Amino acid sequence: MNHSYLSPTGVEIAFVLIGLITVGSALLVVTVQNLMHAALWLVVSLGSIAGEYLLLGAELVAWVQILIYVGAVVVLILFGLVLTKAPIGPTTELDVKHKLPAALVAAGATGVLVTVLVDAYHNVWIDSHAAIAQGTAAANGAALFKYWVLPFETLSVLLLAALVGAIVISRRGRAEGASEWSTALESGPVLEPIAPSAALVASTTANQGAEADD
Amino acid sequence: MHAVYPLLLGALLFAIGLYGVLARRNAITILMAIELLLNAVTVNLIAFGSLIRDQYNVGQVFTLFVITIAAAETGLGLAIVLMIYRQRGTASVDEQRVLAEPLRGPTDDAGGASAEPANAGSAPNAAGAVR
């Protein structure tokens, strides 16, 4: 190959710089002691990965990454942190015994992957200018609906199933929990808006009464 | 650009995500590390998609699929974590030693009998607020 590592192109320089941001913020995600800060570093990491996609010529995927990951997934994770009452401020969560073995496993994976990849691909060249034509919304839409229609539709069913599943998990927990807590507190008005229906609560309470009798 | 750069980025992200999954204890931080793992995979897919540039546009289409599945996985995973937190009062994976649901809920826990009812009373309210 006539491309030298010693004379990098502008795209390569930008890629490496953004890659340093990505890797650094990803390291902070898994090492920082404050859980909220970890979730916010995840925004930086995922956002800079969107920048890498742009440099690789994948324009639509970059915007989808920002929309779905930074816009939806991280917000979901922040909601989860708040709802499980994650401690605000530094925690001692990382002081675990298996921290060193975990670091060793990660270092081993890095060593193996880097060795193999550098050995296999050190003289392969990506023409990212030619890849721009394939990254547009038009090209992606044409490929999706010409060749990938069945997986696409299956994926929509999967999303629906995940949505229904999440609702079912939450509702079941609320019904059981409401009956438990209403019997524990002996006063209904606080929990009334949460209980889905009086009949359901009554039936779960009756079931629990039967279990208690056993 | 050289193909090594995006591939090395993917490898490093994968290793970092692996460390996060192994070393973290809070279930939600494990979900965050899983997002890093999935992004390592998608960086590889985009890199090889730009390298191969086939007519099916496999790399980018699969990346869109992976992002969709990751969103579904995060939603379901968070629902499960919230459920576990409501039932047991903790989201730490190290304390989930039994798979069975606690029959009587956190209120009848012998150890934290005084602290648990306040916890149990506020958890469903928080869940109602997000709905």
Contacts between the chains, C-beta under 8 A, distances in Angstrom:
chain1	res1	chain2	res2	distance
A	3	B	2	6.6
A	5	B	2	6.8
A	9	B	1	6.4
A	11	B	1	5.1
A	12	B	1	4.5
A	12	B	2	6.7
A	12	B	5	6.3
A	15	B	1	5.9
A	15	B	5	5.3
A	15	B	6	7.2
A	16	B	5	6.2
A	19	B	5	6.7
A	19	B	8	7.9
A	19	B	9	4.7
A	22	B	9	6.5
A	22	B	13	7.0
A	23	B	9	7.0
A	23	B	12	5.1
A	23	B	13	7.0
A	23	B	16	7.0
A	26	B	12	7.8
A	26	B	13	5.8
A	26	B	16	4.6
A	26	B	17	7.5
A	26	B	36	5.5
A	27	B	16	5.8
A	29	B	16	7.6
A	29	B	20	6.7
A	29	B	32	5.9
A	29	B	33	7.3
A	29	B	36	6.6
A	30	B	16	5.8
A	30	B	17	7.4
A	30	B	19	5.6
A	30	B	20	3.4
A	30	B	23	6.9
A	30	B	24	6.7
A	30	B	29	7.7
A	30	B	32	7.9
A	30	B	33	5.8
A	30	B	36	7.4
A	35	B	26	6.4
A	35	B	28	7.3
A	35	B	29	6.3
A	38	B	29	6.1
A	38	B	32	6.3
A	39	B	32	6.6
A	42	B	32	5.4
A	42	B	35	6.7
A	42	B	36	7.8
A	45	B	36	7.0
A	45	B	39	7.6
A	46	B	35	7.2
A	46	B	39	6.5
A	49	B	13	8.0
A	49	B	39	5.4
A	49	B	42	7.8
A	49	B	43	6.5
A	52	B	6	6.8
A	52	B	9	6.7
A	52	B	43	6.6
A	52	B	46	7.9
A	53	B	46	5.6
A	55	B	1	7.7
A	56	B	6	6.3
A	56	B	46	5.2
A	56	B	47	6.2
A	56	B	50	4.8
A	57	B	50	5.3
A	58	B	46	4.9
A	58	B	49	7.0
A	58	B	50	6.9
A	58	B	59	7.7
A	58	B	60	5.3
A	58	B	63	7.3
A	60	B	60	7.1
A	60	B	64	7.9
A	61	B	42	7.8
A	61	B	46	6.3
A	61	B	60	5.3
A	61	B	63	5.1
A	61	B	64	6.5
A	61	B	67	7.8
A	64	B	64	6.2
A	64	B	67	5.9
A	65	B	42	7.9
A	65	B	67	6.6
A	68	B	67	5.4
A	68	B	68	7.7
A	68	B	70	7.9
A	68	B	71	5.5
A	69	B	35	7.2
A	69	B	39	7.7
A	69	B	67	7.0
A	69	B	70	7.7
A	72	B	71	6.2
A	73	B	35	6.5
A	73	B	70	6.8
A	73	B	71	6.0
A	73	B	74	5.0
A	76	B	74	5.5
A	76	B	75	6.4
A	76	B	78	5.7
A	77	B	28	6.1
A	77	B	31	6.4
A	77	B	32	6.1
A	77	B	35	8.0
A	77	B	74	7.0
A	77	B	78	7.2
A	79	B	78	7.3
A	79	B	130	6.3
A	80	B	28	4.8
A	80	B	31	7.5
A	80	B	78	4.4
A	80	B	81	6.1
A	80	B	82	6.7
A	81	B	28	5.6
A	82	B	126	8.0
A	83	B	82	5.7
A	83	B	85	7.4
A	83	B	126	5.4
A	83	B	127	6.9
A	83	B	130	6.5
A	84	B	28	6.6
A	84	B	81	6.6
A	84	B	82	6.7
A	84	B	85	4.5
A	84	B	91	4.3
A	86	B	26	6.9
A	86	B	28	7.0
A	86	B	91	7.7
A	93	B	24	6.9
A	93	B	25	5.5
A	93	B	26	5.8
A	93	B	29	7.4
A	94	B	23	6.6
A	94	B	24	7.4
A	96	B	23	6.5
A	96	B	25	6.3
A	96	B	94	7.8
A	98	B	22	6.9
A	98	B	23	6.9
A	99	B	23	5.2
A	101	B	22	7.5
A	102	B	18	7.9
A	102	B	19	5.4
A	102	B	22	3.5
A	102	B	23	4.0
A	103	B	19	6.1
A	103	B	23	7.3
A	105	B	18	6.4
A	105	B	19	7.4
A	105	B	22	6.1
A	106	B	15	4.5
A	106	B	16	6.9
A	106	B	18	5.0
A	106	B	19	3.7
A	106	B	22	7.3
A	107	B	15	7.4
A	109	B	11	7.9
A	109	B	14	6.7
A	109	B	15	4.7
A	109	B	18	5.6
A	110	B	11	6.5
A	110	B	12	6.6
A	110	B	15	4.1
A	113	B	11	3.7
A	113	B	14	6.9
A	113	B	15	7.1
A	114	B	8	6.3
A	114	B	11	5.7
A	117	B	4	6.7
A	117	B	7	4.7
A	117	B	8	6.4
A	117	B	11	5.9
A	118	B	4	6.0
A	118	B	8	7.5
A	121	B	2	8.0
A	121	B	3	4.7
A	121	B	4	5.4
A	121	B	7	5.8
A	122	B	2	7.7
A	122	B	4	5.8
A	124	B	2	7.2
A	124	B	3	4.0
A	124	B	4	7.6
A	124	B	51	6.8
A	125	B	1	7.6
A	125	B	2	6.3
A	125	B	3	6.8
A	126	B	1	5.4
A	126	B	2	7.3
A	126	B	3	5.1
A	126	B	6	7.5
A	126	B	47	6.7
A	126	B	50	5.1
A	126	B	51	5.0
A	127	B	50	7.7
A	127	B	53	7.9
A	128	B	1	5.8
A	128	B	50	5.8
A	130	B	53	6.4
A	131	B	49	7.5
A	131	B	50	3.8
A	131	B	53	6.0
A	134	B	49	7.3
A	134	B	50	7.7
A	134	B	53	5.8
A	134	B	57	5.6
A	134	B	60	6.8
A	135	B	60	6.4
A	139	B	57	6.4
A	140	B	57	6.3
A	140	B	60	5.7
A	140	B	61	6.8
A	140	B	64	7.2
A	143	B	55	7.8
A	143	B	56	5.9
A	143	B	57	3.6
A	143	B	60	7.6
A	143	B	61	5.6
A	144	B	61	5.9
A	144	B	64	7.5
A	147	B	56	4.9
A	147	B	57	8.0
A	147	B	61	7.9
A	148	B	56	7.5
A	148	B	61	5.2
A	151	B	65	6.5
A	155	B	65	6.0
A	155	B	68	5.5
A	155	B	69	7.3
A	158	B	68	7.9
A	158	B	69	7.1
A	158	B	72	6.2
A	159	B	68	6.5
A	159	B	71	7.7
A	159	B	72	5.5
A	162	B	72	3.6
A	162	B	73	7.6
A	162	B	75	5.8
A	162	B	76	5.2
A	163	B	72	8.0
A	163	B	75	7.2
A	165	B	76	5.7
A	165	B	79	7.4
A	166	B	75	5.0
A	166	B	76	5.5
A	166	B	78	7.9
A	166	B	79	4.1
A	169	B	76	7.6
A	169	B	79	4.4
A	169	B	80	6.3
A	169	B	83	5.5
A	170	B	79	5.6
A	170	B	82	7.0
A	170	B	83	7.2
A	170	B	127	7.0
A	170	B	131	7.9
A	172	B	83	8.0
A	173	B	82	7.6
A	173	B	83	4.6
A	173	B	86	5.4
A	173	B	87	7.1
A	173	B	127	7.8
A	174	B	124	6.4
A	174	B	127	6.5
A	174	B	128	8.0
A	176	B	105	7.8
A	177	B	86	5.8
A	177	B	87	7.6
A	177	B	105	7.0
A	177	B	120	7.7
A	177	B	123	7.5
A	177	B	124	5.5
A	178	B	124	6.4
A	180	B	104	7.4
A	180	B	105	4.4
A	180	B	107	6.4
A	180	B	120	7.7
A	181	B	105	7.8
A	181	B	107	7.1
A	181	B	120	5.5
A	181	B	121	6.4
A	181	B	124	6.5
A	184	B	107	4.6
A	184	B	117	6.3
A	184	B	120	7.0
A	185	B	117	7.5
A	185	B	121	6.6
A	190	B	121	7.5
A	190	B	125	7.6
A	191	B	124	6.6
A	193	B	128	6.4
A	194	B	124	5.1
A	194	B	125	7.5
A	194	B	127	7.5
A	194	B	128	4.9
A	211	B	103	7.2
